[in-house]
Amino acid sequence: MRDIIRMIVVLGVLAAASGVLLAGVKSGTAAKIEYQQLKFVKGPAIKKIL
């Protein structure tokens, strides 16, 4: 019983750590992704329309 609880706790800690890491990567790259979307996707589309 004790081993099961320990495994659950370890899995929970690993899941929380990976979630925090993923959130950090997303917030760190959000500005660059937005810039590239404007430059390579929306910009040419607007120029094509106008």
Contacts in CASP RR format, 6 or more apart in sequence:
PFRMAT RR
TARGET T0000
AUTHOR 0000-0000-0000
METHOD contacts of the structure
MODEL  1
MRDIIRMIVVLGVLAAASGVLLAGVKSGTAAKIEYQQLKFVKGPAIKKIL
END
